[in-house]
Amino acid sequence: MLSNTATPKYYGQFRDAVLRGEIPVCEEISMEMNRIDALITNPDYWYDDQAVEGWIKYCEQELTLTNGEPVHLLDSFKLWGESIFGWYEFVERSVYKPNPNGQGGHYVRKVIKKRLIRKQYLIVARGAAKSMYASFIQSFFLNIDGSTTHQVTTAPTMIQANEVMSPIRTSINRARGPLFQFLTAGSIQNTTGSKANRPKLLSTKEGILNTITGSKLEIRPMTIDRLQGLRVRVATVDEWLSGDIREDVIGCLEQGAAKEQGSAGNNDYLIVAISSEGTVRNGAGDTVKMELMEILKGEYDAPHVSIWWYKLDSIDEVGMPEMWRKANPNLDFTVTYETYQLDVERAEKAPATRNDILAKRFGIPMEGYTYFFSYEETLPLENRQDFRGMDCALGADLSQGDDFCSFSFLFPLRGGAFGVKTRNYITERTLHKLPLAMRQKYEEFRAEGSLVVIEGTTLKMMDVYDELDNYIVEHEYNVCCFGYDPYNAAAFVERWSTENGPFGVAKVRQGMQTESVPLGELKKLAEDRMLLFDEKLMQYTMGNCIVMEDTNGNRKLLKKRYDHKIDAVAATMDAYVAYGLNTEEFV
């Protein structure tokens, strides 16, 4: 029954269990519940219980698990699927209607029922059977929705992408329900006889084809060049947080699907993005997660997006088994508590596995390497900061080649906190050499004022000096001391000392002996959210920082890859060292 006042059946059951304290949920799930509560009270949106039950009936009567067992949908699957199939809106559309006499025609206004959700994000721990859920979604559109045409599933590897295909292929080979028995009846070798005696659902090299609906489900690698331009009706993106993917593949698929917006053919596209938490920093996934958090917080309205983001709220909850269902709602159904306990013990005994286990089992953002700053520590302030006219320490990390030529201004604040502003320089040549996705990121830095692009092919230090000097004067910064890495800095430092005097100028050599202490202090400031910055460039460089540690516990700042810039953090460390040597200069 279609209703704009009804409470969704499976969400209602879930909500009641949460309120009774039977199901623990993280903050992100709680915020999604608030969004669903708002949908229920909004008269513009309608709930269709029959559409939900139709999908459930199809899955349980027709589909088969990979081991041949019948399907009994998990409560979590019903909850997620209800978000897709349960919600609708009515939109007015201008439709051409021929005249009865066959001469010409005219446009009339028509009210059309339209599925509300176009994108669903599902972030859930390893072992939650999320790929099987994606398979059930794809199978339904392949065989039931006659308007579906092109379907795609993609993942970082073809093996992962093929996991979505496996249950459908099993159902083809072990047809159980009446629909699948009809679709698979006949012989594929029958190429000359009646088409009625040939299978209607075929597993091919490219994917799976339904000759009745005309739907085709194919596997594509998770690369922009293989996904760009596709006008898919349904797409599932598997492990989008786990691959080292710099481009936004979800956005790429949506752009292709939305090209036909307004036409009858592809106005109701669906993209289901499923993944466990990743171990890759500064990829497209981080950007998407920031957008999802803005939606969950209600910072902007996105009724066409469904978000189920499971995770622990704190690393402390790793030692609390009663909280583990926050990260995996299917715990004790698709994966055992014993498996989780063994992974916790393994993380303690083998530190090399710790980051992967925390990310994949508990949804805590970690990295494959030992990244110095946690994800939360790299998040910039939402409000722009203004330190005009304030005392500060200046730090410099002067580049050679394609690195940033970085300067950081460190402003001592009350309570031991520090404000941070950066100024970074590259050439036009460096910018134009970048891949498109990275160039777009650099343009964001440029727009916020943290990155300056200088004409030419090489950075001329005196040009940098002049621009930085004008910036300092314009913002009325009172630079009380200056710390610098001596590499490639001789000419710059000589001019600085000549024009500003040699007082407060400190050489900060790179190396474990000199970096370890200030790095540790900066880390503590970041943990306590006392390093106050508002620049995405600072977030980017902090997110790239890894450390190397010797047997004595001394640490040195490093980056994982050449294109991972950390220069602004190095400049901040230089400024911090200079501040520590010249605290008497600050009132």
TORLO-104620 format. One line per field, with one value per residue (C-alpha): residue in one letter; x, y, z. Coordinates in steps of 0.5 Angstrom, whole numbers, always signed. Layout:
<sites>
type A | ...
east X | ...
north Y | ...
up Z | ...
</sites>
This chain:
<sites>
type M | L | S | N | T | A | T | P | K | Y | Y | G | Q | F | R | D | A | V | L | R | G | E | I | P | V | C | E | E | I | S | M | E | M | N | R | I | D | A | L | I | T | N | P | D | Y | W | Y | D | D | Q | A | V | E | G | W | I | K | Y | C | E | Q | E | L | T | L | T | N | G | E | P | V | H | L | L | D | S | F | K | L | W | G | E | S | I | F | G | W | Y | E | F | V | E | R | S | V | Y | K | P | N | P | N | G | Q | G | G | H | Y | V | R | K | V | I | K | K | R | L | I | R | K | Q | Y | L | I | V | A | R | G | A | A | K | S | M | Y | A | S | F | I | Q | S | F | F | L | N | I | D | G | S | T | T | H | Q | V | T | T | A | P | T | M | I | Q | A | N | E | V | M | S | P | I | R | T | S | I | N | R | A | R | G | P | L | F | Q | F | L | T | A | G | S | I | Q | N | T | T | G | S | K | A | N | R | P | K | L | L | S | T | K | E | G | I | L | N | T | I | T | G | S | K | L | E | I | R | P | M | T | I | D | R | L | Q | G | L | R | V | R | V | A | T | V | D | E | W | L | S | G | D | I | R | E | D | V | I | G | C | L | E | Q | G | A | A | K | E | Q | G | S | A | G | N | N | D | Y | L | I | V | A | I | S | S | E | G | T | V | R | N | G | A | G | D | T | V | K | M | E | L | M | E | I | L | K | G | E | Y | D | A | P | H | V | S | I | W | W | Y | K | L | D | S | I | D | E | V | G | M | P | E | M | W | R | K | A | N | P | N | L | D | F | T | V | T | Y | E | T | Y | Q | L | D | V | E | R | A | E | K | A | P | A | T | R | N | D | I | L | A | K | R | F | G | I | P | M | E | G | Y | T | Y | F | F | S | Y | E | E | T | L | P | L | E | N | R | Q | D | F | R | G | M | D | C | A | L | G | A | D | L | S | Q | G | D | D | F | C | S | F | S | F | L | F | P | L | R | G | G | A | F | G | V | K | T | R | N | Y | I | T | E | R | T | L | H | K | L | P | L | A | M | R | Q | K | Y | E | E | F | R | A | E | G | S | L | V | V | I | E | G | T | T | L | K | M | M | D | V | Y | D | E | L | D | N | Y | I | V | E | H | E | Y | N | V | C | C | F | G | Y | D | P | Y | N | A | A | A | F | V | E | R | W | S | T | E | N | G | P | F | G | V | A | K | V | R | Q | G | M | Q | T | E | S | V | P | L | G | E | L | K | K | L | A | E | D | R | M | L | L | F | D | E | K | L | M | Q | Y | T | M | G | N | C | I | V | M | E | D | T | N | G | N | R | K | L | L | K | K | R | Y | D | H | K | I | D | A | V | A | A | T | M | D | A | Y | V | A | Y | G | L | N | T | E | E | F | V
east +0 | +3 | +3 | +6 | +5 | +7 | +13 | +17 | +16 | +24 | +26 | +21 | +23 | +30 | +29 | +25 | +31 | +36 | +31 | +31 | +38 | +38 | +42 | +48 | +49 | +55 | +54 | +53 | +48 | +44 | +44 | +42 | +36 | +34 | +34 | +29 | +25 | +25 | +23 | +17 | +14 | +15 | +8 | +12 | +15 | +11 | +13 | +11 | +11 | +9 | +15 | +19 | +16 | +16 | +24 | +24 | +20 | +24 | +31 | +28 | +24 | +28 | +36 | +41 | +47 | +53 | +53 | +46 | +43 | +36 | +36 | +34 | +35 | +38 | +35 | +40 | +39 | +32 | +33 | +38 | +34 | +28 | +31 | +32 | +25 | +21 | +21 | +18 | +16 | +11 | +14 | +10 | +13 | +11 | +10 | +8 | +1 | -1 | -8 | -13 | -14 | -6 | -5 | +1 | +0 | +1 | +5 | +1 | +3 | +3 | +5 | +10 | +11 | +19 | +24 | +27 | +34 | +39 | +45 | +46 | +53 | +54 | +60 | +61 | +66 | +69 | +65 | +58 | +56 | +56 | +58 | +52 | +47 | +50 | +48 | +41 | +40 | +43 | +39 | +33 | +34 | +36 | +30 | +24 | +25 | +23 | +26 | +33 | +38 | +45 | +48 | +55 | +59 | +66 | +71 | +79 | +80 | +76 | +76 | +72 | +68 | +66 | +64 | +57 | +56 | +57 | +50 | +47 | +51 | +49 | +42 | +42 | +46 | +41 | +35 | +30 | +24 | +19 | +22 | +29 | +27 | +23 | +29 | +34 | +30 | +32 | +39 | +44 | +47 | +40 | +42 | +37 | +31 | +25 | +28 | +22 | +27 | +33 | +35 | +33 | +38 | +45 | +52 | +57 | +64 | +62 | +57 | +50 | +44 | +37 | +34 | +27 | +28 | +34 | +38 | +46 | +50 | +57 | +64 | +68 | +75 | +75 | +78 | +76 | +77 | +73 | +67 | +67 | +61 | +57 | +50 | +48 | +41 | +44 | +51 | +55 | +61 | +65 | +71 | +71 | +75 | +80 | +83 | +88 | +84 | +85 | +79 | +72 | +69 | +62 | +62 | +64 | +58 | +53 | +55 | +54 | +47 | +45 | +46 | +39 | +36 | +29 | +28 | +24 | +30 | +34 | +31 | +31 | +39 | +41 | +48 | +50 | +57 | +59 | +66 | +69 | +73 | +80 | +87 | +88 | +89 | +88 | +84 | +77 | +74 | +76 | +73 | +66 | +66 | +67 | +61 | +57 | +58 | +56 | +49 | +49 | +49 | +44 | +49 | +45 | +39 | +40 | +34 | +36 | +42 | +42 | +48 | +49 | +56 | +57 | +64 | +66 | +65 | +72 | +78 | +77 | +71 | +75 | +76 | +68 | +65 | +58 | +60 | +62 | +56 | +56 | +61 | +58 | +51 | +51 | +56 | +54 | +50 | +55 | +62 | +63 | +65 | +71 | +73 | +73 | +76 | +82 | +83 | +84 | +89 | +93 | +93 | +96 | +101 | +103 | +103 | +104 | +96 | +94 | +92 | +88 | +84 | +82 | +80 | +77 | +73 | +72 | +71 | +76 | +80 | +87 | +92 | +96 | +103 | +104 | +101 | +103 | +96 | +90 | +84 | +81 | +87 | +87 | +80 | +81 | +76 | +70 | +70 | +76 | +81 | +84 | +90 | +91 | +96 | +99 | +105 | +108 | +114 | +115 | +118 | +120 | +121 | +124 | +123 | +127 | +123 | +116 | +115 | +112 | +116 | +112 | +112 | +108 | +106 | +105 | +101 | +101 | +94 | +91 | +91 | +97 | +94 | +97 | +94 | +97 | +97 | +101 | +103 | +106 | +109 | +109 | +110 | +105 | +109 | +108 | +101 | +100 | +104 | +99 | +94 | +87 | +84 | +90 | +90 | +83 | +85 | +91 | +86 | +82 | +88 | +89 | +82 | +83 | +89 | +94 | +97 | +101 | +102 | +108 | +109 | +115 | +118 | +122 | +121 | +126 | +127 | +127 | +120 | +118 | +121 | +117 | +111 | +111 | +114 | +108 | +103 | +106 | +105 | +98 | +96 | +100 | +104 | +109 | +114 | +118 | +123 | +124 | +126 | +128 | +131 | +138 | +137 | +136 | +135 | +142 | +140 | +133 | +136 | +141 | +136 | +132 | +137 | +139 | +132 | +130 | +136 | +139 | +136 | +131 | +133 | +134 | +137 | +133 | +137 | +132 | +134 | +131 | +136 | +133 | +126 | +123 | +122 | +118 | +114 | +112 | +110 | +106 | +103 | +100 | +97 | +94 | +91 | +88 | +85 | +90 | +93 | +88 | +88 | +83 | +86 | +85 | +92 | +94 | +89 | +92 | +100 | +98 | +95 | +101 | +105 | +109 | +114 | +120 | +122 | +129 | +131 | +131 | +124 | +127 | +122 | +123 | +118 | +117 | +112 | +109 | +110 | +113 | +107 | +105 | +107 | +108 | +112 | +107 | +108 | +115 | +115 | +110 | +115 | +121 | +116 | +115 | +122 | +124 | +118 | +121 | +128 | +125 | +119 | +122 | +120 | +113 | +109
north +0 | +7 | +12 | +18 | +17 | +10 | +8 | +3 | -4 | -6 | +1 | +1 | -6 | -4 | +3 | +0 | -5 | +1 | +4 | -2 | -2 | -9 | -6 | -1 | +4 | +9 | +16 | +16 | +11 | +15 | +21 | +17 | +15 | +22 | +23 | +17 | +20 | +26 | +23 | +19 | +26 | +29 | +29 | +30 | +23 | +16 | +9 | +3 | -3 | -8 | -6 | -8 | -14 | -16 | -15 | -19 | -25 | -25 | -26 | -31 | -35 | -35 | -34 | -39 | -38 | -40 | -47 | -48 | -47 | -42 | -35 | -32 | -25 | -22 | -17 | -12 | -13 | -12 | -5 | -3 | -6 | -2 | +5 | +3 | +0 | +3 | +11 | +14 | +21 | +24 | +29 | +33 | +32 | +35 | +29 | +29 | +26 | +25 | +28 | +23 | +25 | +23 | +30 | +33 | +33 | +37 | +37 | +35 | +35 | +28 | +26 | +20 | +16 | +16 | +12 | +17 | +14 | +14 | +13 | +8 | +8 | +2 | +2 | -4 | -9 | -15 | -21 | -17 | -21 | -14 | -16 | -21 | -16 | -12 | -18 | -19 | -12 | -13 | -19 | -16 | -10 | -16 | -20 | -16 | -9 | -9 | -2 | -3 | -4 | -3 | -5 | -5 | -8 | -6 | -6 | -5 | -12 | -16 | -22 | -17 | -15 | -22 | -24 | -20 | -25 | -31 | -32 | -30 | -35 | -40 | -39 | -40 | -47 | -49 | -46 | -46 | -41 | -41 | -35 | -38 | -44 | -41 | -36 | -42 | -47 | -50 | -51 | -46 | -50 | -49 | -44 | -46 | -48 | -44 | -38 | -41 | -47 | -43 | -40 | -33 | -32 | -33 | -33 | -30 | -28 | -21 | -22 | -24 | -22 | -23 | -23 | -22 | -15 | -13 | -12 | -14 | -14 | -13 | -13 | -7 | -5 | +1 | +6 | +12 | +11 | +4 | +7 | +14 | +16 | +9 | +11 | +5 | +4 | +0 | +0 | -3 | -1 | -6 | -4 | +4 | +5 | +0 | +1 | +6 | +10 | +17 | +19 | +19 | +13 | +14 | +21 | +18 | +13 | +18 | +23 | +18 | +16 | +23 | +25 | +22 | +26 | +28 | +22 | +16 | +11 | +13 | +18 | +13 | +10 | +7 | +7 | +2 | +4 | -2 | -2 | -4 | +2 | +3 | +4 | +9 | +16 | +22 | +18 | +20 | +16 | +21 | +27 | +22 | +21 | +28 | +30 | +24 | +27 | +34 | +30 | +26 | +33 | +36 | +41 | +40 | +37 | +30 | +26 | +22 | +19 | +13 | +12 | +6 | +8 | +2 | +3 | +4 | +11 | +10 | +5 | +4 | +0 | -5 | -8 | -9 | -14 | -12 | -6 | -10 | -10 | -2 | -4 | -11 | -11 | -18 | -21 | -28 | -29 | -28 | -28 | -30 | -27 | -32 | -29 | -22 | -24 | -28 | -22 | -17 | -22 | -22 | -15 | -15 | -20 | -18 | -10 | -10 | -13 | -8 | -2 | -7 | -10 | -4 | -1 | -8 | -11 | -5 | +1 | +5 | +9 | +7 | +6 | +1 | +4 | +8 | +14 | +20 | +23 | +20 | +22 | +26 | +30 | +32 | +35 | +42 | +47 | +49 | +57 | +61 | +63 | +70 | +72 | +79 | +83 | +77 | +75 | +68 | +64 | +62 | +56 | +54 | +48 | +50 | +45 | +43 | +40 | +39 | +39 | +45 | +51 | +51 | +56 | +56 | +61 | +59 | +63 | +62 | +62 | +62 | +55 | +53 | +52 | +54 | +57 | +55 | +58 | +56 | +59 | +54 | +55 | +51 | +53 | +53 | +47 | +43 | +44 | +42 | +36 | +33 | +28 | +31 | +29 | +31 | +38 | +39 | +38 | +43 | +48 | +47 | +49 | +55 | +58 | +57 | +61 | +56 | +55 | +60 | +58 | +62 | +63 | +59 | +52 | +53 | +57 | +63 | +64 | +71 | +71 | +67 | +72 | +78 | +74 | +72 | +79 | +82 | +77 | +78 | +85 | +85 | +81 | +85 | +78 | +80 | +75 | +74 | +68 | +64 | +57 | +53 | +47 | +49 | +45 | +49 | +55 | +59 | +65 | +66 | +66 | +71 | +76 | +75 | +76 | +82 | +85 | +83 | +82 | +75 | +75 | +69 | +65 | +58 | +52 | +46 | +40 | +34 | +27 | +23 | +26 | +33 | +32 | +26 | +31 | +37 | +31 | +28 | +35 | +37 | +30 | +31 | +38 | +35 | +29 | +35 | +39 | +45 | +45 | +50 | +50 | +51 | +49 | +43 | +43 | +43 | +37 | +34 | +34 | +32 | +26 | +24 | +24 | +17 | +16 | +12 | +10 | +7 | +2 | +8 | +11 | +17 | +19 | +22 | +25 | +21 | +20 | +14 | +16 | +21 | +25 | +25 | +32 | +33 | +40 | +44 | +40 | +40 | +47 | +47 | +43 | +48 | +54 | +50 | +49 | +56 | +58 | +54 | +57 | +64 | +64 | +70 | +74 | +73 | +77
up +0 | -2 | +4 | +6 | +13 | +14 | +18 | +14 | +17 | +17 | +19 | +25 | +27 | +27 | +31 | +36 | +37 | +38 | +43 | +47 | +47 | +44 | +38 | +39 | +33 | +32 | +31 | +23 | +24 | +29 | +24 | +18 | +23 | +24 | +16 | +15 | +21 | +17 | +11 | +15 | +17 | +10 | +6 | +0 | +0 | +0 | +3 | -2 | +2 | -3 | -7 | -1 | +0 | -8 | -8 | -2 | -5 | -11 | -7 | -3 | -8 | -14 | -12 | -9 | -5 | -8 | -4 | -7 | -1 | -1 | +1 | +7 | +7 | +13 | +17 | +15 | +8 | +8 | +12 | +6 | +1 | +4 | +3 | -4 | -6 | -1 | -2 | -8 | -10 | -15 | -20 | -26 | -33 | -39 | -44 | -51 | -53 | -61 | -63 | -64 | -71 | -72 | -74 | -70 | -62 | -56 | -49 | -43 | -36 | -33 | -25 | -25 | -19 | -18 | -14 | -9 | -8 | -13 | -9 | -3 | +0 | +5 | +9 | +13 | +16 | +12 | +13 | +13 | +6 | +3 | -4 | -4 | -2 | -9 | -13 | -10 | -12 | -19 | -20 | -19 | -24 | -29 | -29 | -26 | -28 | -35 | -36 | -34 | -40 | -38 | -31 | -29 | -23 | -22 | -16 | -15 | -18 | -23 | -18 | -13 | -18 | -20 | -13 | -15 | -21 | -17 | -14 | -20 | -24 | -19 | -19 | -27 | -26 | -20 | -22 | -16 | -17 | -22 | -26 | -26 | -28 | -34 | -36 | -36 | -39 | -46 | -49 | -50 | -56 | -60 | -65 | -70 | -67 | -64 | -60 | -54 | -53 | -52 | -45 | -44 | -38 | -41 | -37 | -42 | -42 | -42 | -36 | -36 | -41 | -40 | -47 | -45 | -41 | -46 | -39 | -39 | -33 | -34 | -30 | -31 | -28 | -23 | -28 | -30 | -38 | -37 | -34 | -37 | -41 | -39 | -39 | -34 | -31 | -25 | -22 | -16 | -14 | -9 | -5 | -7 | +0 | -1 | -8 | -9 | -13 | -14 | -19 | -16 | -20 | -17 | -19 | -26 | -26 | -24 | -29 | -35 | -32 | -31 | -38 | -40 | -34 | -36 | -41 | -40 | -41 | -35 | -30 | -25 | -24 | -18 | -16 | -10 | -7 | -2 | +2 | +8 | +11 | +7 | +8 | +3 | +5 | +1 | -5 | -8 | -2 | +3 | -1 | -1 | +6 | +8 | +3 | +6 | +13 | +11 | +9 | +15 | +19 | +15 | +12 | +6 | +4 | -1 | +0 | -6 | -2 | +3 | +7 | +12 | +15 | +20 | +25 | +32 | +35 | +39 | +38 | +46 | +43 | +40 | +47 | +48 | +44 | +46 | +41 | +35 | +32 | +31 | +26 | +23 | +24 | +21 | +27 | +29 | +22 | +17 | +21 | +28 | +35 | +35 | +28 | +31 | +37 | +34 | +29 | +36 | +39 | +32 | +32 | +39 | +37 | +30 | +29 | +22 | +21 | +26 | +21 | +17 | +22 | +25 | +19 | +16 | +22 | +26 | +21 | +24 | +19 | +18 | +13 | +10 | +13 | +19 | +18 | +23 | +24 | +24 | +20 | +25 | +26 | +19 | +19 | +18 | +22 | +18 | +20 | +16 | +21 | +21 | +25 | +22 | +26 | +30 | +32 | +29 | +27 | +20 | +18 | +11 | +7 | +0 | -6 | -12 | -17 | -17 | -9 | -6 | -4 | +3 | +8 | +15 | +20 | +27 | +31 | +39 | +42 | +49 | +52 | +49 | +42 | +35 | +29 | +22 | +16 | +10 | +3 | -2 | -9 | -15 | -23 | -28 | -31 | -25 | -25 | -32 | -31 | -26 | -28 | -28 | -21 | -18 | -22 | -20 | -12 | -13 | -16 | -10 | -6 | -11 | -10 | -2 | -3 | +0 | -6 | -11 | -18 | -21 | -29 | -32 | -32 | -25 | -19 | -18 | -10 | -11 | -14 | -9 | -4 | -7 | -7 | +0 | +3 | +0 | +3 | +10 | +9 | +7 | +13 | +18 | +20 | +25 | +24 | +31 | +28 | +22 | +22 | +16 | +13 | +10 | +3 | -3 | +2 | +2 | -2 | +1 | +8 | +6 | +4 | +9 | +14 | +11 | +10 | +17 | +21 | +23 | +30 | +31 | +25 | +26 | +22 | +23 | +20 | +18 | +21 | +27 | +32 | +31 | +28 | +33 | +39 | +35 | +31 | +38 | +40 | +34 | +34 | +41 | +39 | +33 | +38 | +43 | +37 | +39 | +32 | +29 | +21 | +16 | +9 | +5 | +3 | +10 | +11 | +5 | +7 | +14 | +11 | +7 | +13 | +15 | +20 | +20 | +27 | +29 | +35 | +40 | +38 | +34 | +28 | +22 | +17 | +10 | +5 | +2 | -5 | -9 | -11 | -4 | -2 | +6 | +5 | +9 | +15 | +15 | +14 | +20 | +24 | +22 | +25 | +31 | +33 | +31 | +36 | +42 | +41 | +41 | +46 | +49 | +43 | +44 | +49
</sites>
